[in-house]
Each structure stands twice: as C-alpha cells, then as structure tokens.
Amino acid sequence: MTTDQRLDRIERILILYFNAGRRQRKGVRETDEKINILIDAQIKNEEGFRELRERFNETDRKWQESDRKWQEVRESFREIRDLFWKTDERINRLDDAQKRTDRKLNELGDRS
C-alpha cells in the first residue's frame, strides 16, 4: 500500500471516527433533553401530588368535623329519646294512678 493510500485510509477512518463522535454527542444531548423532560414532568407530578395530599387532608379534616357534629346530633337525639321515655313513664304512672283513683271513687260511690 502506498503512502497516499495509507493517508486516504487514515483520513476515511478519522472521518468515520469524528462522525461517530458527532452522532454520539447528538445522542447524549437528546438523552439529556429527554432526562430533563422526565425531571420536569416528575416535578410537576410531585407538585400535583402535594396539592392532592393537601386537599385530601382538608377533606379528611372536614369529614372528621362532620362526623363529630353528627355524633353530637346523635347524642342529642338520645337525650331527647330518653326524655320522651321518662315522659311516657310519668304519663303511664299518672294514668294508672288516675284509673286507681277512679276505681276507688267508683267503689265508694257504689257503697253509698
């Protein structure tokens, strides 16, 4: 092989080598861009998840408050129910006492 042929061959190899390097650098840049896109998307997702978590915590707090209020209402209804039962018992006792009094009066009336 002549010197010119060797130089031509080395030149072709160097051109291939530099083109491969150029392609590699372009691939690295594209990969970097893709990684940056993924990082940006992850940051946005984390912000969205943080907002959702805050909203969930607020909703959970409201549900707990609502549940506490319903417990209070339920307790109030129990107290009212107990008052009705006591009133019913008193009315029944009064009714029984009235019936006994009426019987005694009837018995006294029948004796006279």
CYANA upper distance limits for C-alpha pairs under 8 A (distance plus 0.5 A):
  1 MET  CA      5 GLN  CA      6.69
  1 MET  CA      6 ARG  CA      7.14
  2 THR  CA      6 ARG  CA      6.69
  3 THR  CA      7 LEU  CA      6.59
  4 ASP  CA      8 ASP  CA      6.57
  5 GLN  CA      9 ARG  CA      6.52
  6 ARG  CA     10 ILE  CA      6.57
  7 LEU  CA     11 GLU  CA      6.47
  8 ASP  CA     12 ARG  CA      6.68
  9 ARG  CA     13 ILE  CA      6.69
 10 ILE  CA     14 LEU  CA      6.53
 11 GLU  CA     15 ILE  CA      6.58
 12 ARG  CA     16 LEU  CA      6.63
 13 ILE  CA     17 TYR  CA      6.47
 14 LEU  CA     18 PHE  CA      6.52
 15 ILE  CA     19 ASN  CA      6.49
 16 LEU  CA     20 ALA  CA      6.52
 17 TYR  CA     21 GLY  CA      6.72
 18 PHE  CA     22 ARG  CA      6.58
 19 ASN  CA     23 ARG  CA      6.65
 20 ALA  CA     24 GLN  CA      6.56
 21 GLY  CA     25 ARG  CA      6.61
 22 ARG  CA     26 LYS  CA      6.64
 23 ARG  CA     27 GLY  CA      6.57
 24 GLN  CA     28 VAL  CA      6.61
 25 ARG  CA     29 ARG  CA      6.67
 26 LYS  CA     30 GLU  CA      6.69
 27 GLY  CA     31 THR  CA      6.53
 28 VAL  CA     32 ASP  CA      6.50
 29 ARG  CA     33 GLU  CA      6.62
 30 GLU  CA     34 LYS  CA      6.67
 31 THR  CA     35 ILE  CA      6.56
 32 ASP  CA     36 ASN  CA      6.59
 33 GLU  CA     37 ILE  CA      6.63
 34 LYS  CA     38 LEU  CA      6.69
 35 ILE  CA     39 ILE  CA      6.59
 36 ASN  CA     40 ASP  CA      6.57
 37 ILE  CA     41 ALA  CA      6.63
 38 LEU  CA     42 GLN  CA      6.55
 39 ILE  CA     43 ILE  CA      6.66
 40 ASP  CA     44 LYS  CA      6.72
 41 ALA  CA     45 ASN  CA      6.57
 42 GLN  CA     46 GLU  CA      6.54
 43 ILE  CA     47 GLU  CA      6.71
 44 LYS  CA     48 GLY  CA      6.62
 45 ASN  CA     49 PHE  CA      6.48
 46 GLU  CA     50 ARG  CA      6.50
 47 GLU  CA     51 GLU  CA      6.71
 48 GLY  CA     52 LEU  CA      6.62
 49 PHE  CA     53 ARG  CA      6.44
 50 ARG  CA     54 GLU  CA      6.67
 51 GLU  CA     55 ARG  CA      6.64
 52 LEU  CA     56 PHE  CA      6.43
 53 ARG  CA     57 ASN  CA      6.56
 54 GLU  CA     58 GLU  CA      6.67
 55 ARG  CA     59 THR  CA      6.55
 56 PHE  CA     60 ASP  CA      6.42
 57 ASN  CA     61 ARG  CA      6.56
 58 GLU  CA     62 LYS  CA      6.71
 59 THR  CA     63 TRP  CA      6.63
 60 ASP  CA     64 GLN  CA      6.67
 61 ARG  CA     65 GLU  CA      6.69
 62 LYS  CA     66 SER  CA      6.49
 63 TRP  CA     67 ASP  CA      6.46
 64 GLN  CA     68 ARG  CA      6.62
 65 GLU  CA     69 LYS  CA      6.75
 66 SER  CA     70 TRP  CA      6.70
 67 ASP  CA     71 GLN  CA      6.67
 68 ARG  CA     72 GLU  CA      6.87
 69 LYS  CA     73 VAL  CA      6.74
 70 TRP  CA     74 ARG  CA      6.45
 71 GLN  CA     75 GLU  CA      6.58
 72 GLU  CA     76 SER  CA      6.64
 73 VAL  CA     77 PHE  CA      6.70
 74 ARG  CA     78 ARG  CA      6.77
 75 GLU  CA     79 GLU  CA      6.75
 76 SER  CA     80 ILE  CA      6.69
 77 PHE  CA     81 ARG  CA      6.47
 78 ARG  CA     82 ASP  CA      6.59
 79 GLU  CA     83 LEU  CA      6.70
 80 ILE  CA     84 PHE  CA      6.71
 81 ARG  CA     85 TRP  CA      6.71
 82 ASP  CA     86 LYS  CA      6.67
 83 LEU  CA     87 THR  CA      6.54
 84 PHE  CA     88 ASP  CA      6.47
 85 TRP  CA     89 GLU  CA      6.57
 86 LYS  CA     90 ARG  CA      6.65
 87 THR  CA     91 ILE  CA      6.55
 88 ASP  CA     92 ASN  CA      6.51
 89 GLU  CA     93 ARG  CA      6.59
 90 ARG  CA     94 LEU  CA      6.47
 91 ILE  CA     95 ASP  CA      6.43
 92 ASN  CA     96 ASP  CA      6.53
 93 ARG  CA     97 ALA  CA      6.52
 94 LEU  CA     98 GLN  CA      6.49
 95 ASP  CA     99 LYS  CA      6.63
 96 ASP  CA    100 ARG  CA      6.67
 97 ALA  CA    101 THR  CA      6.57
 98 GLN  CA    102 ASP  CA      6.53
 99 LYS  CA    103 ARG  CA      6.60
100 ARG  CA    104 LYS  CA      6.64
101 THR  CA    105 LEU  CA      6.55
102 ASP  CA    106 ASN  CA      6.49
103 ARG  CA    107 GLU  CA      6.48
104 LYS  CA    108 LEU  CA      6.52
105 LEU  CA    109 GLY  CA      6.46
106 ASN  CA    110 ASP  CA      6.48
107 GLU  CA    111 ARG  CA      6.74
108 LEU  CA    112 SER  CA      6.97
